[in-house]
């Protein structure tokens, strides 16, 4: 995707994929499983950010903000401090994984990544407020033209060991080299190239499991396809399945959405997917009580489930609620309009909140933004 068109796309994605750069200021998006207590240098105000996802073919900037009404000193990697003024953001270059600490107040951050090479573009991913022993992704691909990476960061002073399990619409996809365990040294980031382990799967989800220690995991994908717009995806994983997932929507026609549901458990899950537009809520009958078998990924292209006059609804908000079990939900959005062309994917928000921090999608926006 050409750089100019992608700059426009990334700003527009603020509305279409709000969950990826929106931070609930009241609490974390999902409930995390307990992890080993960290040393005192890591406290409840820490935020962990990813490095450039692809060495030599990506760069990164961090965007910092805070809900505080007074200036907040922010520590970066333990040896640098910046002042974060009220109602202001700080944008700084980022060469590696970063630990941010807000002294006296909460700090919020996201990472803006620029991809170059065969498939260029921009992507934005949330930084994480906490490490977790598990991370889930309900989207991904190892098909021809797709280059996917897992970016796994260990912010703690002890080595972590992780395994990666894969899921497809037909069930688990085993790979001993991924699942047996991968060492992530203390304070370092390991990038796992999915295509080196498995190829030819059009849609594949994943579970990153900390066999020892807690980590933070992101997914980065550069995709070039003859039948789809090319572009990049960059998202923080979900730390746990949930019974509700929310996706604020797009604002124009010519947008193709797919919601993928991952059930990593050994029990069946049942979900209902509702669609909200500016005119009201749509409840396609085929999206009522959808069964997701154990340890299975279920992709749901919305255009296949919406009929009649609603079929050309374009971008829409989506709510996923389970009546049985818990799931991980991720949405992929393809843009192919006169103004925009590209693709992005984002894990949803697992709860609503009274306030949200919206980081910019680009450090040099060229288009008007929308909020949904």
Protein Blocks (a to p, Z undefined) as FASTA:
>chain_A
ZZklmmmmmmmmmmmmmmlmcccfkbcfbdcdddddddfklcfkbccddddfbghiaccd
dddddfbfbdcdddeehiaccdddehiacddddfbdcddddehiacddddddddedjbgc
dddddddfbdcfbdcdfbdcfbehiacddddddfbfbdcddddddddfkbccddfklmno
pcddehiacdddfklmoghiabacdddddfbocdddddddddddfkbccddddddddfbd
cfbdcddddfbehiacddddddfbfbdcddddddddfkbccddfklgoiacdehiacddd
fklmcgcjllmnopaddddddfedcdddddddddddfkbgcdddddddfbdcfbdcdddf
bfbdcbdcddZZ
